[in-house]
Amino acid sequence: MTASRLLWLLALVLLVAGCTSRPGDDDDLVGDDDSAGDDDSAGDDDSAGDDDSSGDDDSAPPANSFHWYFSLHATEVDYDLVQTAAAFEQILLLGGSGVRIDIFWYDIEPQQGQWNQAMLDYYDAMVTLARDMDVEPMIIISNAPDWAVDLYGSDPTTFWQRYEIYAQRVVDLVGDRVSHYQLWNEANHLIDPFASTDDWQLFARAGAIFRSSDPGCVLYINVMANLLGWEDAVTDWVIHAWDYIDVIGVDHYAGTWATVPYDDWGPVDTLLSRINDPADPWYGKQGAMLEAGYSSWALSIADETDQRDWINEALPALRDRVAEAAATQEHSLWVGNYYQLIDVDTDGVGQEAHFGILHSDGTAKVGYDALQKQLALFGSL
């Protein structure tokens, strides 16, 4: 461990400013805003799809297996399929089997009712490329454009209609090749623009559309577990949107956003306890670690060597927990996700720019080999 503990207060101050789910200003990357067809095809807003959605489905990984995904944003590969293919190859080389990627709402519908065909084409081709390379895509729906956030405040009914149209558009675009969906991203986060009392609707409304399209799809939610009240948030979500939550994922950043030792997996311990307690509202759901990593953002304070140390301390501790739960409990974790594959901006400032195991130019960081070795050890689970 380094002297980074002295900077935790600074890190917490930077959390709200730096930990944005938008990876960068992509206005100059958006192509022609060609309007695409009639957008009145919203899914049936509250219609329940097939309710046999709690864990036992054809898309779930087999018992006693553990799958590693890597987070990747399209901005980190410049919406370019050649760079995307290189990124997918790195995932495979590192021992991953899947990519966790957003189809950003603000990318594909930058203005209400105006669909960006260039963006739709990229995401469509990206999913096909992933399948062709045997990389399992987990698609996240997230990041409302500014017009939608404004609409939520002024006309919630129309906002939810537009949200369902967005979800339906994603399914129409990639649903024939995707069976794993994450419903929104860290809805409990401080920067999320929607009321906590409405979070469950993000899951239930989109989940009904995905389930109607593919009754066997796997639906994930994730929670930022380094914020107070995260357990209460999950409880509210599962109570109100039970049929559309198959997997509860925790996001935990020991050493970056959480002032705990690298090998401390407190949120995972909580998750495993609760999904295995028959008296708990979470009982019966599958578990996942949907975001964890270390930001090498500051020389001699939290740098690439510290990132390597995090990998070598945190991941064995996680593996031990997964193995113990798989051997002794009804429900364990069967998905992990490393956040993230490529730096948002190696030359940038702040923690969010430096979580990658690769620099922005695709070269490996100091911890690359360590990560490859640690992920290989999960193969026995």
ZAZAKE-359780 format. One record per residue (C-alpha): z, y, x; residue number from 1. Coordinates in steps of 0.02 Angstrom, whole numbers, padded with zeros to 5 digits. Layout:
% ZAZAKE-359780
      pz      py      px  vexgu
       Z       Y       X    NUM
...
This chain:
% ZAZAKE-359780
      pz      py      px  vexgu
   00000   00000   00000      1
  -00037   00175   00061      2
   00038   00346   00040      3
  -00060   00364  -00121      4
   00101   00348  -00220      5
   00133   00530  -00172      6
  -00021   00582  -00269      7
   00014   00497  -00435      8
   00059   00658  -00521      9
  -00107   00731  -00465     10
  -00196   00575  -00526     11
  -00117   00588  -00697     12
  -00166   00770  -00709     13
  -00344   00723  -00664     14
  -00349   00581  -00790     15
  -00398   00686  -00938     16
  -00521   00791  -00839     17
  -00596   00650  -00738     18
  -00583   00493  -00842     19
  -00725   00530  -00959     20
  -00825   00389  -01032     21
  -00985   00487  -01010     22
  -01047   00443  -00836     23
  -01136   00608  -00810     24
  -01243   00743  -00885     25
  -01402   00649  -00928     26
  -01495   00784  -01022     27
  -01631   00791  -00890     28
  -01650   00602  -00897     29
  -01688   00592  -01081     30
  -01870   00568  -01120     31
  -01969   00630  -01267     32
  -01863   00637  -01425     33
  -01992   00547  -01528     34
  -01929   00518  -01701     35
  -01937   00333  -01739     36
  -01962   00278  -01917     37
  -01852   00293  -02068     38
  -01669   00305  -02020     39
  -01600   00266  -02191     40
  -01571   00084  -02148     41
  -01384   00090  -02130     42
  -01290  -00071  -02136     43
  -01189  -00100  -02292     44
  -01041   00004  -02240     45
  -00892  -00099  -02291     46
  -00975  -00260  -02333     47
  -00887  -00405  -02252     48
  -01000  -00518  -02154     49
  -00959  -00697  -02119     50
  -00772  -00696  -02098     51
  -00759  -00851  -01990     52
  -00748  -00735  -01843     53
  -00582  -00768  -01761     54
  -00620  -00854  -01600     55
  -00708  -01018  -01643     56
  -00893  -00984  -01630     57
  -01044  -01047  -01539     58
  -01051  -00897  -01422     59
  -00876  -00918  -01352     60
  -00865  -00984  -01173     61
  -00814  -01166  -01161     62
  -00632  -01211  -01138     63
  -00560  -01198  -00963     64
  -00692  -01077  -00902     65
  -00680  -00897  -00845     66
  -00825  -00777  -00843     67
  -00839  -00618  -00740     68
  -00938  -00468  -00801     69
  -00973  -00307  -00706     70
  -00978  -00135  -00785     71
  -01139  -00040  -00759     72
  -01199   00123  -00837     73
  -01383   00158  -00852     74
  -01359   00323  -00761     75
  -01306   00230  -00604     76
  -01477   00147  -00596     77
  -01569   00303  -00654     78
  -01634   00214  -00810     79
  -01752   00125  -00691     80
  -01792  -00060  -00713     81
  -01821  -00092  -00528     82
  -01649  -00023  -00487     83
  -01578  -00116  -00636     84
  -01648  -00280  -00572     85
  -01570  -00247  -00401     86
  -01403  -00213  -00486     87
  -01413  -00376  -00585     88
  -01452  -00470  -00424     89
  -01295  -00396  -00346     90
  -01192  -00456  -00495     91
  -01254  -00632  -00467     92
  -01224  -00622  -00279     93
  -01045  -00565  -00309     94
  -01012  -00713  -00423     95
  -01027  -00626  -00590     96
  -01117  -00700  -00739     97
  -01132  -00549  -00852     98
  -01159  -00362  -00864     99
  -01058  -00248  -00976    100
  -01165  -00099  -01020    101
  -01163   00038  -01152    102
  -01308   00083  -01264    103
  -01247   00260  -01278    104
  -01264   00341  -01448    105
  -01301   00508  -01367    106
  -01442   00427  -01268    107
  -01537   00352  -01412    108
  -01503   00481  -01548    109
  -01478   00648  -01458    110
  -01511   00743  -01619    111
  -01471   00683  -01794    112
  -01614   00575  -01855    113
  -01715   00598  -01696    114
  -01727   00437  -01595    115
  -01768   00445  -01410    116
  -01904   00314  -01392    117
  -01898   00318  -01203    118
  -01714   00272  -01207    119
  -01740   00138  -01338    120
  -01877   00063  -01231    121
  -01766   00061  -01076    122
  -01619  -00024  -01159    123
  -01734  -00149  -01243    124
  -01814  -00193  -01076    125
  -01646  -00194  -00988    126
  -01579  -00329  -01105    127
  -01737  -00433  -01084    128
  -01722  -00415  -00895    129
  -01540  -00471  -00899    130
  -01587  -00625  -00999    131
  -01732  -00664  -00883    132
  -01613  -00656  -00734    133
  -01479  -00762  -00820    134
  -01358  -00616  -00831    135
  -01263  -00617  -00997    136
  -01268  -00444  -01078    137
  -01113  -00376  -01163    138
  -01168  -00223  -01259    139
  -01048  -00080  -01294    140
  -01079   00045  -01432    141
  -00997   00208  -01382    142
  -01009   00394  -01344    143
  -01051   00494  -01498    144
  -01169   00640  -01469    145
  -01099   00814  -01498    146
  -01185   00831  -01666    147
  -01098   00672  -01727    148
  -00927   00732  -01669    149
  -00956   00895  -01762    150
  -01012   00799  -01915    151
  -00853   00694  -01910    152
  -00753   00854  -01927    153
  -00858   00933  -02063    154
  -00924   00787  -02166    155
  -00838   00621  -02127    156
  -00934   00525  -02260    157
  -01101   00570  -02183    158
  -01032   00538  -02009    159
  -00988   00359  -02053    160
  -01160   00333  -02130    161
  -01239   00394  -01968    162
  -01123   00283  -01866    163
  -01181   00131  -01964    164
  -01362   00182  -01940    165
  -01330   00190  -01752    166
  -01249   00018  -01752    167
  -01392  -00054  -01854    168
  -01518   00023  -01735    169
  -01433  -00064  -01588    170
  -01438  -00231  -01679    171
  -01620  -00207  -01726    172
  -01660  -00165  -01545    173
  -01571  -00304  -01450    174
  -01484  -00418  -01574    175
  -01605  -00562  -01547    176
  -01547  -00574  -01365    177
  -01365  -00520  -01373    178
  -01214  -00615  -01438    179
  -01072  -00515  -01358    180
  -01032  -00340  -01422    181
  -00891  -00221  -01381    182
  -00849  -00109  -01528    183
  -00824   00066  -01459    184
  -00732   00100  -01296    185
  -00546   00135  -01274    186
  -00525   00210  -01447    187
  -00344   00252  -01402    188
  -00393   00359  -01253    189
  -00343   00541  -01245    190
  -00524   00596  -01237    191
  -00580   00498  -01390    192
  -00635   00626  -01521    193
  -00583   00529  -01677    194
  -00417   00519  -01767    195
  -00313   00367  -01725    196
  -00301   00327  -01910    197
  -00491   00305  -01912    198
  -00509   00197  -01757    199
  -00511   00036  -01856    200
  -00664   00097  -01950    201
  -00761   00103  -01787    202
  -00731  -00084  -01773    203
  -00746  -00138  -01954    204
  -00903  -00042  -01997    205
  -01002  -00090  -01842    206
  -00926  -00263  -01840    207
  -00988  -00299  -02016    208
  -01164  -00252  -01963    209
  -01160  -00360  -01807    210
  -01083  -00506  -01899    211
  -01211  -00495  -02038    212
  -01350  -00503  -01909    213
  -01270  -00645  -01810    214
  -01122  -00736  -01889    215
  -01086  -00818  -01720    216
  -01078  -00661  -01615    217
  -00920  -00620  -01518    218
  -00840  -00451  -01556    219
  -00728  -00368  -01427    220
  -00613  -00218  -01431    221
  -00532  -00138  -01279    222
  -00378  -00031  -01259    223
  -00328   00085  -01118    224
  -00164  -00001  -01076    225
  -00102   00133  -00956    226
  -00062   00251  -01099    227
   00095   00255  -01205    228
   00078   00177  -01376    229
  -00065   00061  -01332    230
   00017  -00090  -01414    231
   00043   00004  -01577    232
  -00140   00053  -01574    233
  -00196  -00128  -01556    234
  -00080  -00184  -01695    235
  -00154  -00056  -01813    236
  -00330  -00111  -01765    237
  -00302  -00296  -01794    238
  -00212  -00267  -01959    239
  -00354  -00160  -02029    240
  -00506  -00239  -01945    241
  -00452  -00419  -01919    242
  -00615  -00502  -01970    243
  -00713  -00400  -01844    244
  -00604  -00426  -01690    245
  -00625  -00590  -01597    246
  -00564  -00535  -01426    247
  -00431  -00408  -01376    248
  -00465  -00336  -01205    249
  -00345  -00234  -01099    250
  -00400  -00103  -00973    251
  -00277  -00087  -00829    252
  -00292   00011  -00667    253
  -00148  -00030  -00552    254
  -00152   00089  -00405    255
  -00267   00217  -00485    256
  -00211   00262  -00662    257
  -00050   00159  -00663    258
   00091   00188  -00539    259
   00129   00004  -00514    260
   00099  -00119  -00372    261
  -00076  -00189  -00355    262
  -00023  -00361  -00414    263
   00065  -00297  -00570    264
  -00026  -00358  -00726    265
   00101  -00304  -00856    266
  -00027  -00271  -00993    267
  -00104  -00443  -00967    268
   00068  -00521  -00980    269
   00096  -00428  -01143    270
  -00073  -00480  -01210    271
  -00045  -00664  -01169    272
   00126  -00661  -01248    273
   00069  -00581  -01408    274
  -00090  -00681  -01440    275
   00014  -00840  -01420    276
   00158  -00790  -01536    277
   00128  -00857  -01712    278
   00238  -00719  -01783    279
   00137  -00581  -01701    280
  -00008  -00488  -01787    281
  -00112  -00520  -01630    282
  -00092  -00708  -01641    283
  -00251  -00809  -01643    284
  -00361  -00685  -01552    285
  -00438  -00723  -01383    286
  -00390  -00621  -01231    287
  -00491  -00527  -01101    288
  -00465  -00411  -00956    289
  -00605  -00291  -00995    290
  -00580  -00159  -00861    291
  -00492  -00164  -00694    292
  -00537  -00096  -00525    293
  -00485   00027  -00392    294
  -00557   00198  -00352    295
  -00590   00232  -00167    296
  -00589   00417  -00203    297
  -00491   00496  -00060    298
  -00500   00465   00127    299
  -00336   00396   00199    300
  -00254   00408   00027    301
  -00354   00291  -00083    302
  -00504   00237   00018    303
  -00617   00085   00036    304
  -00488  -00009   00139    305
  -00361   00017   00001    306
  -00490  -00045  -00124    307
  -00509  -00203  -00021    308
  -00320  -00223  -00017    309
  -00315  -00204  -00206    310
  -00446  -00341  -00224    311
  -00348  -00459  -00112    312
  -00182  -00427  -00200    313
  -00229  -00397  -00382    314
  -00358  -00533  -00413    315
  -00256  -00682  -00349    316
  -00112  -00623  -00460    317
  -00230  -00615  -00609    318
  -00300  -00786  -00569    319
  -00125  -00860  -00567    320
  -00090  -00789  -00740    321
  -00253  -00853  -00812    322
  -00224  -01027  -00739    323
  -00046  -01037  -00804    324
  -00094  -00979  -00978    325
  -00240  -01100  -00986    326
  -00126  -01243  -00938    327
   00024  -01203  -01046    328
  -00028  -01092  -01192    329
  -00143  -01102  -01342    330
  -00238  -00944  -01296    331
  -00280  -00877  -01124    332
  -00405  -00754  -01051    333
  -00583  -00813  -01033    334
  -00669  -00651  -00987    335
  -00639  -00531  -00845    336
  -00736  -00372  -00807    337
  -00739  -00283  -00641    338
  -00751  -00095  -00658    339
  -00873  -00058  -00587    340
  -01028  -00115  -00492    341
  -01098   00050  -00425    342
  -01013   00217  -00392    343
  -01052   00352  -00518    344
  -01071   00468  -00369    345
  -01013   00420  -00195    346
  -01024   00602  -00142    347
  -00932   00662  -00297    348
  -00754   00720  -00324    349
  -00617   00632  -00419    350
  -00568   00454  -00460    351
  -00701   00416  -00590    352
  -00842   00440  -00464    353
  -00783   00303  -00345    354
  -00741   00141  -00435    355
  -00896   00047  -00377    356
  -00897  -00096  -00254    357
  -01067  -00025  -00204    358
  -01103   00153  -00151    359
  -01225   00255  -00254    360
  -01365   00205  -00134    361
  -01329   00020  -00162    362
  -01245  -00015   00004    363
  -01087  -00119   00006    364
  -00913  -00050   00022    365
  -00781  -00123   00138    366
  -00712  -00235   00001    367
  -00877  -00316  -00049    368
  -00849  -00481   00043    369
  -00669  -00490  -00017    370
  -00724  -00469  -00197    371
  -00856  -00603  -00178    372
  -00727  -00724  -00107    373
  -00596  -00686  -00239    374
  -00716  -00706  -00385    375
  -00773  -00874  -00316    376
  -00594  -00936  -00328    377
  -00599  -00910  -00518    378
  -00732  -01044  -00527    379
  -00600  -01180  -00538    380
  -00526  -01109  -00699    381
